[in-house]
Amino acid sequence: MEEPEILVGVEGRVGRLTLNRPRALHALTTGMCRTMTGALMAWRDDPGVELVLLDHSGERGFCAGGDIRMLAESGAGDGRAAREFFFVEYRLNHLLFGYPKPIVAVMDGVTMGGGVGISLPCRYRVATERTTFAMPETGIGLFPDVGGGWFLPRMPDHIGLWLALTGARIKAADCELVGVATDYLESAAIPGFKARLIADPAAAETLLTEYEADAGRPPLAADQDHIARLFGGDGVEAIFAALQADGGAWAAGQLATLQTKSPHSMKVSFRLLQLGAKSASFAEHMAMEYRIGARQVATHDFREGVRAVIVEKDNAPAWNPPTLEGVTEASVEAVFAPLPSAEEWTPLEGA
């Protein structure tokens, strides 16, 4: 018998969702998203459930993202499975965002892509010394989805845009600095914290304070002024120009990183964050992200990014177009255009 991809249960007065694909770093599948959604809807009005705990089994990761290989294979065909995944996943993201009961996400390990989408909407987001956060999508021809276009532009000093364009990885102290994490606990303390949380879910805030440790000084603080100054341009070309003109080692390093990313994805991501900062609601924003996702999975750059980074791992993608100058405004606008009304994303009824 194969292990279920997600463990669902009620322990005391705590609804518990445990990601259970350790060999895949708990990457999300459509079925996992459906299972979590079903449980959350069942617990929503259940007086026997006071709090939800979202964690993972084993030692590795929290959630490394979504099932990228499936998305690429689907995108190369009719795209139906990819669109279904995004539709279901984004409904889960939206359900978590407005959930009426407190949710504690324990991000004890890699937290990327889809893992960001299921943790950032939660009220309590616990990082440990093993936490690594990133939105690396521009490196595979995608964009920072699962609500990334909502959360990233709300970070200080253009840090969210820097994370979106470069795919930079940050650790726990930086996660606290930019609001990704609300609390920091040592990984060794997590089992005890969970046990006491399950015993007394009403004491969540008290327990987080009791178990809180010092994540140290955030390394990102040393570069915050650089990011604020150099990533504040009115377009990706302006950011490249600012980095080129700076002449410093930090700017040169960022420029070298950006030059490995998909030019089209960078321009789409920049526009997404611009619009996401102004979105009237999370649901409205997720509808926009769905339009982009439904189209991006069918592009050359996504197939090529997956080939170069995930399948063949030569890390030498041949982007098309290969330069920012080759990406037209019309090609970016087309990605954001409304879908036929019957194909648009909608929130889960009752969520």
N, C-alpha and C positions, 0 to 999 in steps of 0.2 A: 504493500500500500504506500502510495506517495503521500508525503506530508502535505497538508493544505498550505496554500500560498499565504494565507493570513489566518491567525488564530483569533477567534471571537468568543468572548465570554463576559459574564458579570461576576465580579468578585466582591463580595460585600455589597456596597452601594456604588461600586465603580464599574463602568463599562470599559472593557479592555480590548484594544485592537493591537495585535502584535504582528508586525510584518515578518514573514517567514520564508524568505527566499535567500538564505545566506550566501549561497554560491553565486548568485547574481547581484550581490549587495542589495538585496531586497528591492530591485527595480520593479516598478509597478506594471501590472498587466490590466487589461480591461476587466477581467474577472475580479481582481483585487479591489479595484475602484468600486465595482458594483457591490461587492460584499461589504466594504466599509460604509457605503452609502445606505445600504439596507439596514445595517446595525444602527447607524446614527439616527435614521428615521424612526426605528423601533424604540430607541431610548429617549428620543426627543421629549415625549410627553409621558414617559414612564416615571412615576414617583419613586420607584425603587432604584433609579439611577441618578446620582447627584453630580457625578463628574465622569469624564472620559479620560482614560490614559492611553496614549498612542506611543508605542515603543517598538522594538525589534528583537528578534531572537538571536542567540549566538553572540560572538565577539565582533563580527565584521560589519561595519557600516551602520547607517540608519536607513538611508534610501538614496541610491546613486542616480535615480531618475526614472525614466520610462523605458519601455522595451524598444530601444532604438532600432534594432535589427528588424523587428516586425514592422515598424513604421516605414523603414526604407524599402522593404520588400513590397509592402502595400502601396507605397507611393509610386513605385516603379510600375505598378499595375493600375487597377481601377481606383485605388486609394480608399476603398470603402472601409476596410478594417482600421486604417489610420484615423479616418474621420470619426468612426465610432469610438475609438479610444479617446480622442480629444473631447468628444461630446460628453462621454461619461466622466472622464477625469475632471473636466472643468465644472461639471455639476457638483462633483465632490468638493472641489476647491470652494465653490460658492456656498455650499451647505456648511462647510467648516467655518467660513468667514462670518456667517450670521448665526452660528449655533447658539442657542439660548443657555446652554450649560457650559461650565468651564471645561476646557480641554487642556491637558498637560502633554506636550510633545517632548519626548526625551531624545534629543538629537545627538546620541552618543556614537559619533562616527561620521562617515561621509554623508553630507547632506547637499545634494545637487539636483537640479532640474525638478523632476516630479516630487522629490523629497522636500524641496523648498515649498512646493505648492500645497503639501499637506501639513507643513509645520508652521509656516508664517501666519496663516489665519488663526492659529490657536492662541488662547489667552496667555498661557504660560509656555515658554520655549526654553528648554533646559539644554545648555551646551556643556561639554566636558573637554578635558584636554585632548580627547580623540576627535573632536568635531572639526570637520573641514567643510566649509561652505563655499559653493561656487555656482555660477550660472554660465556654463561653458559653451552655450549653444552656437555662438557666432563661429566657433571653430569647426562645426559640422554642418554649416549652412542653414541653421535654424535661427531662432530668436528666443529671448528669455520669456517663456510663456508661463503657464500655471499661475497667473497673477503677477509675474515679474514686472510687467509694464505698469502695474499699480503700485507695488511696494518699492521698487528701486528708485523712482523719481522722488519719493518721499524721504529718502535718506539725505543727510546733510552734505553740502559742499560738492555736489555732483559725484559723490562716491558711488551711487547706484549706477550712474551712466558709465563710470569707469569699470565697475564690475561687469556690466552688460557687454561692453565692447571688448574688453580684454579677456574676459573669462577668468580673472584673477581668483586665486584661492585664498581664503582668509580663515584664521583660527578663532578660538573662543573669545579672546579679549577683544578682537576686532568685531566679532559678532555682537558683543555687548555694545561696543561703541556706536554701531550703525543701527541698532535696534533689532537685529535678527534674533538675538537671544535676550530673554528677560532675566535669566539667572544662569549662574555657573556653579556646577557641582563637580567634584572629583569623581571619576568613573567608579572608583572603589566604593564610593558612598551611595551609588545609585540603587543597588539592591535593597539596602536598608531604607532609603527614602521611599521607594515604591511600596515596600511592605507597610510602612507607617501611613502612607497616603491611602492605601487600600483599607487600612483599619479605621482611618478617620479622614475621609475626603473633605469634610468641612474645614479641616485645618491646613489646607493646601498652602496658603500664603505663609502661615506660621512655620510650616515644615521647610519651605523653600528658604526662608530666612535662617532657620536653624542649621540647615545643611550647606548654606552658601559658603563658597570658598573664594579665594582671590585668584582671578585669571591672569593677573599681572598687567603690566602696561601694554596697551594695544600698539603693536608695531606700526599700524596704519596711521597713527597720530603723527608720526614723523613725516609722512608724505601727504597729509591732509591739505596743507597749503598748496602743494604742487598740483594736486588733483583739482582743487577749487579754481586755481588760476588757469590750468591748461586744458581742462575738460569743460569749460564753460562756453565754448564757441557755439555758433548758431547752426552748425552742421558738422558732419564727420570730416569733410575737407578742412574746415577751420581748425578742428582739433589736430589733425595731421600737421597743418601749417604751424600751429603754436608749438607743437612738440619739436618740429624741425628747427624752428627759430630759437628755441630755448638753449640748445647746445650743452645741456647738462647730462650727466650719466643717467639719472633717473628717467628723464624725458627720452633719451636714446633707447633705453630699455623698453619703455612703453611703446615707442614707435616700432621697434623691431617685433614686438608681440603683435601689434595691430596689423602689421604687414603680412602676418600668417593667416589672418581671418578672412572670411568671405566678404568681399566688398558689398555685395548686395545685402547680405545679412546685417552688416553693420549699419547700413543706411535704413533698413527696415526697423532695426532695433532702436536707432536714434529716434525715428519718427514715432515708434510705439511709446517710448518713454515721454516724449513731448505730449502726445495725446493722452496717455495714461495719467499724467499729472493733472489733467483737466476733466477726467471722466467724472460724470455726475454720480455714478454708483458702481459698485463692484460688478454687478450683473451686467451693466452696460459695457463695462470694460472687458469682461470675459467673452461677450458676444463679438467684440472686435478681435480679440485674440483668436477666437475660433475661426474667423474668416481668414486670418493670416495663416494659421496652422493648416487649415484645409488645403491651402494653396502651396505653402512652402514644402510640404512633404513630397510634392510632385516635381520639384525643381531639380535641375542638374546639380546645383551646388549641394543640396542635401545628400543626394546619392553619392556624389564625389567625396563629400566630407566624411560620410560613414565609411566609405571604402578606405580612405586614407588614414583615418584615425582609429576606427574600430575593427574593420575586417582585415585589411592588409597591413595596417599599422606602419606605413612608410612615412606618414606625417608630411606628405608632399602633395596636397590637393591641388588640382588644376581648376581654379575657380573660373566661372564664366558669367559675366565679364571678369577679367583678371585685375582690373583697376577700378578705383572709385570713379574716375572720370567716365568710365564706360557704363556706369549705372545711371540710367535716365530717371528723371523725376516721374515720368509716366509709368515706368516699370514698378516703382515703389508704390505709387498711388493705386495701381491695379491690385496689389496685394491686399489693400485695405477696403476695397470696394465691397458694398453689400452683396450677399449671396441671394439667390432666389428665395423668396419668403419661406417656402417649404423646407429649405435647407439651412436656415439660420439656427444658431444655438439659442436655447431657452433654458432658464433655470428649472430645477426640479420643482414640480408642483407642490406647494406647501412648505418650500424651503425659504 
